[in-house]
Amino acid sequence: MIYELAIADKIYSSWSLRGWLLFARFDIPVSIHSARMYLPEFTEMLQGFRPARLVPAMKFDDTVVTDTLAMAETLAEQNPDKNMWPNAPKARAMARSLVAEMHSSFGDMRNDCTMNLRRYYPDFQPSDGVLKDAKRAETLWAMARDAFGAGGPWLFGEYSIADAFFAPLATRFATYNLPRTPLGDAYIQSHLADEKFRQWRAMGYAQNYLQPGYDTDLPQGDWPGPAPLDAQASDGPSINAQCPYSGENVTDFLKYNGRVYGFCNPFCRDKTLADPAAWPKFMALVARS
Ligand SMILES: N[C@@H](CCC(=O)N[C@@H](CS)C(=O)NCC(=O)O)C(=O)O
């Protein structure tokens, strides 16, 4: 099956993150179309995904699927080898409940705590509604982890659609420093440390775009996930002639641990700069050099 996916800003678009994780986390090949929200380019992009009016939207053959819940079900049905839902019927039923509730609820948290993967606001004061949502999320997480989570750090042990759905909520706990139990904190940290999530966030940094209205004036701290390795933009020449991602000749450079590494375009350099350890191909090049 050949899939196309329309998404928006990686730092701010929580539903896009969820849609992208459904592909990235289950290793399903997809061709990505991306546009910034609230600009004409967004509407233009969606012309190719009619009748979608929001992101994410996906397409296969001539069929457009316009909502993350429908995308998840369609992908799970078309890729049975990927085990996107838990295998055991009772676990699968609970996973579906959690995903449906995530999809239809948590309005206060979504409204008051917009996703912002650039920021950490340690002093944010949550409203009662946000606190209620946060508590409900933790109740659901604890229920799944207690019953089915023994095999790994995710809600049902192995990563499932339910984790992709809760990833944006986990980032809101992180950005706004929402109160949480140790169990909730461990689950949130699993998301922040997840390689695919880190790649998404690093690509968001490389997009280098501040969405008006998504920041607050509150004091900021360092991102509460794994700290990036220290790398700096640099001039060439580099120790590698070919980009670790594309194999093409290098044009853009960074310095890490006293050595200069090259990439075939500024975006690939910048996404690596934002979080070098998130990129296995770059870390393999470092290990070889
Ligand atoms: N129910 C939809 C929600 C999609 C949604 O709200 N997308 C936002 C991005 S996070 C959007 O497209 N915003 C652009 C706009 O409102 O113009 C889904 O699950 O896919």
The ligand as a Gaussian input file, in Angstrom:
#p B3LYP/6-31G(d) Opt

LIG

0 1
 N      -10.322000      15.201000      14.982000
 C       -9.213000      15.534000      14.217000
 C       -8.623000      16.805000      14.777000
 C       -7.669000      17.435000      13.849000
 C       -7.240000      18.842000      14.248000
 O       -7.850000      19.521000      15.084000
 N       -6.157000      19.317000      13.595000
 C       -5.603000      20.651000      13.820000
 C       -4.095000      20.584000      14.002000
 S       -3.579000      20.045000      15.577000
 C       -5.758000      21.499000      12.562000
 O       -5.792000      20.981000      11.475000
 N       -5.787000      22.835000      12.728000
 C       -5.814000      23.736000      11.627000
 C       -6.994000      24.649000      11.651000
 O       -7.771000      24.606000      12.616000
 O       -7.140000      25.393000      10.673000
 C       -8.234000      14.354000      14.175000
 O       -8.217000      13.541000      15.069000
 O       -7.472000      14.216000      13.219000

